[in-house]
Amino acid sequence: MPMLPPWAGAPPASARASIGQPCSDRITSLCAALGTGAAEQSSGAKLGETSRVKAKLLRSCGGFRVVVGNWSKVNEKAAQNTITIKVGLEMANGEVLPVNWGGKESVTIEKGMYAISDIAPANGLAGETVWIRTYVSVAAEGLKWPLSLTLNKAEGEGVTAGNTDKSQGASEVPPSEGTCYSPVLLLAVSPNELVPVVGLHGDSILAGNHGTPIDIGWAKIAFAPSGQAYVEMSKGGGFAETAAKFNASEGRWQMVDFANYALEAYGVNDVNTGRTFAQIKADKETIWRRLIERGQKVFATTVTPIATSTDGFTTLKNQTPGVHDTTRQEVNAWLRTRPAQLEGLIDTASAVESGISGKWIPLMTEEGIHPLQIGHEAMARLLRPGQLFR
């Protein structure tokens, strides 16, 4: 089957079933939770590298497609140059299945675009592990590729030190730390079965900064027991202001139609930089409207605290709410009225904030902005995917 051409946006809803639906964890469309600035792109010193990433199947699959993209994560603008991608799927039995693109073993992606692979004919059962081997390369030194996932060395993930293509065979990719290029989506081809898919729109908190491991935030913790399918579009350093602008959110809006629900969780960075309640409200409403116009049911979250502490957040009395906490409280008070555009609200702040004090429940954070794993788990308990997304 020839490679399907990129749309001017993601596939329309009517095409989702035959193309495939998201089916694994450890996939991120924008950037690693820790990725900001220069860390969102390769250094330009290498011509290529192979990553090996562990993905758990969230649903059984009768075939796979891989979606790869080429977006600079810096402000989500079009990338600087074209990149070439080869992918192999290392199945549970150890067999490595080559992924083709219009019958070819690699695909070259223009800056700002994406590509969907041919069907890789393999079965996979929910709960099984698939290792995604991705070789990314550029034509000359100085050219760069996006870095979209933080490697989990403890789980055996890694990336080659040199320009070595290990995507199609079983040769070892040594476990390592750092970030790597990763496919945008792994799709299950199950044309007779459409399942709920949640698009995650937020900043580093939703993406999983300070979680264990990195890139597994509170929503994905909540999703794990039920195998809830999702599209990760959160971005470290993300703003509602940026996501509301067409020309500053190109990457995520190309992928949005792979989901039929949306969970919007912006606000911490907007509050922390002094934006007003009116500005944040307007941007959130713009994001919701755009998602609703794409046929999605939208859920939102409240904004978690921003504070400082003189004792490492071990007590309440030694914490001071952030200078813009009044704005955050205004935003949360409005959100708790559950504006008419929303299907529902997940009051994440209530899980980690002491009342409405602007202070963290002790030991929920270590630096006053990001929850620790205990905080992610507390917020996850508020999200009941099986009741909300069906």
Phi, psi and omega in degrees: 000133181291156179298135177286136182286153175296143171276170168276067193127186182274171181302142175296158184304325182295340182263350188300320186295315183285330178285319181129163179234152180306138189221007182217162171272185178061032176237133179223135186273341187244293182196165175299152181304327182269356188284121173218146175057229185298334181291352181272356178224156176295166187284340185092358182273343183247152176269341181181169176195159177245129174254154175229113188239137182272124179234131176265133179286129179271348180206160177286147188229139174262359179176164185231148163236152176243135176250127178236146183228169180221077177243132169293133180279348179285106182061012178058029175278170176300142183296171184283332190203168176286155175228157178242137188234137166234142182225140170231141178256114179271106188281174185299331180275004179092349179289138177258119184260114178295143176255131182250161183227100185061035180082359180254155185279349179219164177223137175259128186248124176292158181297133180083005183244179176213169181218147179247132186283169165296170176285127172269113190279088178213149176264147174216142181259146177306132181096343178286159177261134170240127175267124180263114179260121185232121174257118177248138181215159176232166188280338185203156175300147183096339176276157190227162172232158179290149173249116193239356183213139176273123183291143176253092184301323182298335179267002178094006178285153180190177178217144182290148180285328183245181181282079184234128178269107176240028185283331190255354183237184183263009181296150189287139166251106187301140176303141181204168178260178178107199180239163182212166169285139179222148172305156181284320182210148165248122186251140171267129177269100180222076192298342181263006185222111172260126180246158176296134177231130184254125173274128181261115184241108181187198184253202186293339179291311176294325180291337174112020175298134183072004171279175179230109357282171174303148180079004173243090182270188190298321181294318181289332172297316180293328183285331191304313184298326183265352184070031180299128179281146182209163170240117183274110179240014177285158185217129173305129183081014184288145179238146168300323180302315181290315183296336181279351182259129180301316187276003179237010181220041187298316185298308186293324184285345172286335184260353193297328185282358171286350178248158174240359170232158178226139173241111185257128187219043176272164171143325184300312182290325177297313178298315187293339179261009172089013177291152186275164176304314182299320180294315182294317178301314181297320181292318178298316179297325176294315178299312181300315182299316180296321179291318179296321178295338175270010174086020184256150172267129192249131171244148179232171178233158171283171185262124182286164188294158170231117187210169172239162182212148176261359180225030176070027177062034176270346178223165173279319190296335182262016175259150175233123177299153180298159185295340181253025184294332177301320177295316179301318179295323176298314180300314182293321178299319177295314181298324182289350170281354184051080178309151190300334182291340189270143170283332181184168180233134173256110187277071184297327180300324183296339182279338186234352181256141176281101184062230172237045186276345188080007181247147179283142166304132185309139176074007178278344180215166174237351180223003169092356179239313184259136174289148169282180181305320179298325177289317176302318182292324178295318178291323180300328182293343178277343186260118180244087188305317184297335179272331187266321189247094183204000000 
